[in-house]
Amino acid sequence: MTSTAEAAPATQRSDGQGGWETVKTVIYALLIALVLRVLLFQPFTIPSASMEPKLFEGDYVVVTKFSYGWSHHSIPFSPQVFDGRLFAQAPQRGDIAVFKTPLDNRTDLIKRIVGLPGDRIQMKQGVLHINGRAAPQTFLGNATEHDSGRPVARFREALPGGRTIVINDFGRGGELDDTPVYVVPEGHYFMMGDNRDNSGDSRVPVEAGGVGYVPAENLVGKAQVVLLAWKPGASVFKPWTWLNLDTSRFLRPLN
């Protein structure tokens, strides 16, 4: 009898300790997830067709925050805890980057960096010019826009430094096919979508509702890989379409 009575409190203490261990495990897991989310990686869903044919609307990509160092925009909700970038590393021309649009400093967008500080950027008859030189284009053939099905011409474009990208073009004479010369200020970058005639980017100034020049501190990170992809009409936000996966594009690296 005595041994049974003495054992009961020990059992109660053990149950309490087990519950606290579970709570601590959950807290540790949440803290680790928060550190990974704030300092290292961020998932991002492509919001539009502006980066076709490299990225389609609804694609789920992984962004590395350490690629360019950290600014206050690296932290969720962008609290103004410090200025500039910590451990800053300069982006490379041709990187696909997620950034906070200067229009409101809150909305995440994704474009390709085509202009570095000090560059002169201009579009002439639909051809990108950087520092007075045309980026050579090679016609790859006709295709269709992924979501809309509209016909497009597809070109391979060579950027200074040797990096090549594939772009969509709906034809010459578009609203943004001929522009003035943009001189990229120090500490800023010039962004463009690969879907050249379906992208509101740095060719449109902030005061006109566009992106304008993007400050270095607005960069969130570099897009590295397509984690998940869907066929047209499917989206992570539409659970009933989740079986309509495009497995051929899973884990595709981005350049």
C-alpha positions as CSV (number, residue, x, y, z in Angstrom):
1,M,0.0,0.0,0.0
2,T,2.7,2.4,1.0
3,S,4.7,1.9,-2.2
4,T,1.6,2.3,-4.4
5,A,0.7,5.6,-2.7
6,E,4.3,6.9,-3.1
7,A,4.4,6.0,-6.8
8,A,1.4,8.2,-7.8
9,P,3.1,11.6,-7.3
10,A,6.1,10.4,-9.3
11,T,3.8,9.5,-12.2
12,Q,2.2,12.9,-12.1
13,R,5.6,14.6,-12.1
14,S,6.6,12.5,-15.1
15,D,3.4,13.4,-17.1
16,G,4.0,17.1,-16.3
17,Q,7.6,16.9,-17.4
18,G,6.6,15.1,-20.6
19,G,4.1,17.8,-21.5
20,W,6.7,20.5,-20.9
21,E,9.2,18.6,-23.1
22,T,6.7,18.6,-25.9
23,V,6.1,22.3,-25.5
24,K,9.8,23.0,-25.6
25,T,10.2,20.9,-28.7
26,V,7.5,22.8,-30.5
27,I,9.1,26.1,-29.4
28,Y,12.5,25.1,-30.6
29,A,11.1,23.9,-33.9
30,L,9.3,27.3,-34.4
31,L,12.5,29.2,-33.5
32,I,14.6,27.1,-36.0
33,A,11.9,27.7,-38.7
34,L,11.9,31.4,-37.9
35,V,15.7,31.6,-38.1
36,L,15.7,29.8,-41.4
37,R,12.9,32.0,-42.8
38,V,14.6,35.3,-41.7
39,L,18.2,34.5,-42.3
40,L,18.6,31.9,-45.0
41,F,15.6,30.9,-47.2
42,Q,12.3,32.2,-48.2
43,P,9.6,30.4,-50.4
44,F,8.0,32.7,-53.0
45,T,5.1,32.2,-55.3
46,I,5.4,33.7,-58.7
47,P,2.5,36.3,-58.9
48,S,2.3,36.9,-62.7
49,A,3.5,36.0,-66.2
50,S,6.2,38.7,-66.3
51,M,9.1,36.2,-66.0
52,E,8.0,33.7,-68.7
53,P,9.4,31.6,-70.2
54,K,11.7,31.0,-67.2
55,L,9.0,31.2,-64.5
56,F,5.3,30.7,-64.8
57,E,2.6,32.2,-62.7
58,G,2.0,30.0,-59.6
59,D,5.5,28.5,-59.6
60,Y,6.9,28.0,-56.1
61,V,10.5,29.0,-55.9
62,V,13.2,29.1,-53.1
63,V,15.0,32.4,-52.5
64,T,18.3,32.6,-50.7
65,K,18.6,35.6,-48.4
66,F,22.3,35.3,-47.7
67,S,23.2,35.8,-51.4
68,Y,23.2,39.6,-51.2
69,G,23.5,40.0,-47.4
70,W,20.7,41.2,-45.2
71,S,18.6,44.4,-45.0
72,H,15.6,45.2,-42.8
73,H,13.5,43.9,-45.8
74,S,15.0,40.5,-45.1
75,I,12.8,40.4,-41.9
76,P,9.1,39.7,-42.2
77,F,7.1,43.0,-42.3
78,S,10.3,44.9,-42.9
79,P,10.8,46.6,-39.5
80,Q,13.1,49.5,-39.7
81,V,15.7,48.0,-37.2
82,F,18.8,49.1,-39.2
83,D,19.8,50.8,-42.4
84,G,21.7,49.5,-45.4
85,R,22.8,45.9,-45.8
86,L,24.8,43.6,-43.4
87,F,27.5,41.4,-45.0
88,A,26.5,43.0,-48.4
89,Q,27.4,41.1,-51.6
90,A,26.9,42.7,-55.0
91,P,24.3,41.1,-57.3
92,Q,25.4,39.9,-60.7
93,R,23.8,41.0,-63.9
94,G,21.3,38.4,-65.0
95,D,20.4,37.3,-61.4
96,I,16.7,36.7,-60.8
97,A,15.9,38.6,-57.6
98,V,13.0,39.1,-55.3
99,F,12.7,42.6,-54.0
100,K,10.3,45.0,-52.3
101,T,8.9,47.4,-54.9
102,P,9.8,51.0,-54.2
103,L,6.2,51.9,-54.9
104,D,5.2,50.8,-51.4
105,N,8.3,49.1,-49.9
106,R,6.1,46.2,-48.9
107,T,5.0,44.2,-51.9
108,D,7.4,41.4,-53.1
109,L,8.1,41.3,-56.8
110,I,10.5,39.1,-58.9
111,K,12.4,40.3,-61.9
112,R,15.8,39.9,-63.5
113,I,18.7,42.3,-62.8
114,V,19.8,43.8,-66.1
115,G,21.3,47.1,-65.0
116,L,24.0,47.7,-62.4
117,P,24.8,51.0,-60.7
118,G,26.1,53.5,-63.2
119,D,24.8,51.5,-66.3
120,R,22.9,53.3,-69.1
121,I,19.9,51.2,-70.1
122,Q,17.7,51.8,-73.1
123,M,15.2,49.9,-75.3
124,K,15.4,50.5,-79.1
125,Q,12.9,48.8,-81.3
126,G,12.4,46.0,-78.7
127,V,16.2,45.4,-78.3
128,L,17.9,45.9,-74.9
129,H,20.9,48.3,-75.0
130,I,23.4,48.4,-72.1
131,N,25.9,51.2,-72.1
132,G,25.3,52.0,-75.8
133,R,25.6,48.4,-77.0
134,A,22.8,46.1,-78.1
135,A,22.4,42.8,-76.3
136,P,22.7,40.3,-79.2
137,Q,19.5,38.3,-79.8
138,T,19.1,35.0,-81.6
139,F,15.6,34.0,-82.8
140,L,14.6,30.6,-81.3
141,G,11.2,30.3,-82.9
142,N,7.5,31.0,-82.2
143,A,5.7,29.9,-79.1
144,T,2.7,30.7,-76.9
145,E,2.5,32.4,-73.6
146,H,2.0,29.7,-70.9
147,D,-1.2,31.0,-69.3
148,S,-2.9,33.1,-71.9
149,G,-2.0,31.1,-75.0
150,R,-1.1,34.3,-76.9
151,P,1.5,33.8,-79.7
152,V,5.0,35.1,-78.9
153,A,8.4,35.1,-80.5
154,R,11.2,33.7,-78.4
155,F,14.8,34.9,-78.5
156,R,18.0,34.0,-76.8
157,E,19.6,37.2,-75.5
158,A,23.3,37.6,-74.5
159,L,24.0,40.0,-71.6
160,P,27.4,41.7,-71.1
161,G,29.6,39.3,-69.2
162,G,28.5,36.2,-71.1
163,R,25.3,35.3,-69.4
164,T,22.4,34.3,-71.8
165,I,18.7,34.3,-71.1
166,V,15.5,33.4,-73.1
167,I,12.9,36.1,-73.5
168,N,9.4,36.4,-74.9
169,D,8.5,39.2,-77.4
170,F,5.0,40.0,-78.7
171,G,6.4,42.0,-81.5
172,R,8.0,45.4,-82.1
173,G,6.3,48.7,-81.5
174,G,5.0,48.0,-78.0
175,E,4.7,50.7,-75.4
176,L,8.0,49.8,-73.7
177,D,9.9,48.8,-76.9
178,D,11.4,52.3,-77.3
179,T,12.5,54.2,-74.2
180,P,14.7,57.1,-73.1
181,V,18.1,56.3,-71.7
182,Y,17.9,55.3,-68.0
183,V,21.1,56.0,-66.0
184,V,21.1,53.7,-63.0
185,P,22.0,55.6,-59.8
186,E,24.6,54.4,-57.4
187,G,23.2,51.9,-54.9
188,H,20.3,50.9,-57.2
189,Y,19.5,48.3,-59.8
190,F,17.5,48.1,-63.0
191,M,15.0,45.2,-63.2
192,M,13.2,43.7,-66.2
193,G,10.9,40.8,-66.8
194,D,11.9,38.1,-69.3
195,N,8.4,38.4,-70.8
196,R,9.4,41.8,-72.2
197,D,6.0,43.1,-73.4
198,N,4.1,41.8,-70.4
199,S,6.2,43.2,-67.5
200,G,5.8,46.4,-65.5
201,D,9.4,46.8,-64.4
202,S,12.1,49.5,-64.1
203,R,11.2,50.9,-67.5
204,V,8.1,52.4,-65.7
205,P,9.0,55.0,-63.1
206,V,7.6,54.8,-59.6
207,E,5.6,58.0,-60.0
208,A,3.8,56.3,-62.9
209,G,3.0,53.2,-60.8
210,G,6.0,51.2,-61.9
211,V,9.1,49.8,-60.3
212,G,11.7,52.4,-61.2
213,Y,15.2,52.0,-59.9
214,V,15.4,49.5,-57.0
215,P,17.5,50.5,-54.0
216,A,20.0,47.8,-52.9
217,E,18.4,47.6,-49.5
218,N,15.1,46.6,-51.1
219,L,16.6,43.3,-52.4
220,V,15.2,40.3,-50.5
221,G,17.3,37.6,-52.0
222,K,18.2,35.6,-55.1
223,A,15.8,33.0,-56.6
224,Q,17.7,29.7,-56.9
225,V,15.4,26.9,-57.8
226,V,11.8,26.0,-58.8
227,L,10.5,23.9,-56.0
228,L,7.0,23.2,-57.3
229,A,5.3,23.9,-60.6
230,W,1.8,23.5,-62.0
231,K,0.3,23.2,-65.5
232,P,-1.8,26.1,-66.8
233,G,-4.8,26.8,-64.6
234,A,-3.4,25.2,-61.4
235,S,-2.1,27.1,-58.4
236,V,-0.9,26.5,-54.8
237,F,-3.9,28.7,-53.9
238,K,-6.4,26.3,-55.6
239,P,-6.3,23.0,-53.7
240,W,-8.6,21.3,-56.2
241,T,-5.9,21.8,-58.9
242,W,-3.0,20.4,-56.9
243,L,-2.9,17.1,-58.9
244,N,-2.3,19.1,-62.0
245,L,1.5,19.2,-61.3
246,D,4.2,19.8,-63.9
247,T,6.8,17.4,-62.5
248,S,9.2,18.1,-65.4
249,R,10.0,21.5,-63.8
250,F,10.5,20.3,-60.2
251,L,13.8,21.4,-58.7
252,R,14.8,23.2,-61.8
253,P,17.7,25.5,-61.1
254,L,17.4,29.2,-62.1
255,N,20.1,31.2,-63.9
